[in-house]
Amino acid sequence: MPKLPKGANAPLTSSGSTRLEVYWDQTKGSAEVLCLAVDERGRVPSDDWFIFYNQPQSPEGLIRLQFNDPGRVEFRLQLDVLPTSIHRCVCAAALEQGRFRDLVGLRLIATPTFGEPLVFELTEAEDEQALILAECYRHGPGWKLRAVGQGYRGGLRALAEHFGVAVIDETPAPAPAPLPPSPPPAEQPSPSPVPPPPPIPDRQPAGRRRRTWMVWAFVSIVLIGGALGAAGLWAPQWFTGLGRFVDELSARLHPQLLIAPAYPPAASDTGLPARPEPAGMRSGTFSMQTAACTWTDEEMFKRYHALGENYVRILQRVESSNKQLLKWRKELRQLSDAPCPASFIEGNRQELEQLKQLPVSEWLDESLKLNVCAGLMIKRVDKELNQETRPLISQRLVREADRARNLESDLTDIARDLAYLRNKTERLIGGLQENLDACGR
């Protein structure tokens, strides 16, 4: 029974059905094994082709979940009668708890009706919560099996979304704020200024914990900057020279922190056609466009790191503004009929102007464009893997695919967070404006 190393492929069958079996030590973890039939774009034609315990068969029963026991799962695939639109059948697994490094030794056995069984054993894994084990893919008149072993840190949701499965967000809505107690009926309240709206609830964006290191990096930069400022008071000549060096270094950073990301000049400025919208739709029209990426892989990762730094600073800025707004609203309630202090009005006005200049939308657009680039990178590497038979080259391509998939998963999280932060920024701007309106300004 031939064993395939990670990234290797071998002929599977040209007729008949194939049995895919997955075995693992159930005492080390509980895995949910699933099968996805995808088209040439790497997407399921519909959610009906996402086969798992809650949907045990595909249309017409061409793919069936035969057994789903602890430590053993079996699928039956009728590869020779699948629709021509199906190009690959992906066998994957996901964990609710733990990591796949705890399940090293997991085995997948592909047994065709006519042909020799093939085996893939998981010999290495890290912190992945979802893993593509292997895939059957069309090759000429038959099918081949490739051992993949690529993982996702985002778990089942990231895996399903990558293949185009619609995932329902089951996050419960925040509970409404309790109503204020009613005044005693015997007392008549005196007229009072327009009360400020209730505090904006503070929700922590998803994925923030994964980038805690960025926050600590920012704090370190602030501390270092404070130390340099103190040193400048005692040695101004040295500080001036260092300042020139820092200015030159900062000028090389692209894009700069908390400044909207830079893009190539418009078509009218260069005489060249404008860069296509990567999200697949142009402004003001609903005509679909082909996804494109004009950045090299190196440029893409540089912009990704700049995006991460700006994401952290935007997150901190919005949280700081939210705390300040809560503080000012409390002060406004305590003023009663008294006029608003000048410092109160000026503080709200300055905070309002700074939030209006916060480039959240620009960095959200950047994250979406980078996500498109990551998706195209995955497709490119997958195509090279389909055509590669040399084990060493295949293993290198598998590592590149892992890197691209992790990038896409991280960019998805950042885009969600920035979309939330954009909405929260708009609510903060509205709250600050209401403070000024309550003061008659």
Order of alpha helices (4+ residues) and beta strands (2+ residues): beta-beta-beta-beta-beta-beta-beta-beta-beta-beta-beta-beta-alpha-alpha-alpha-alpha-alpha-alpha-alpha-alpha
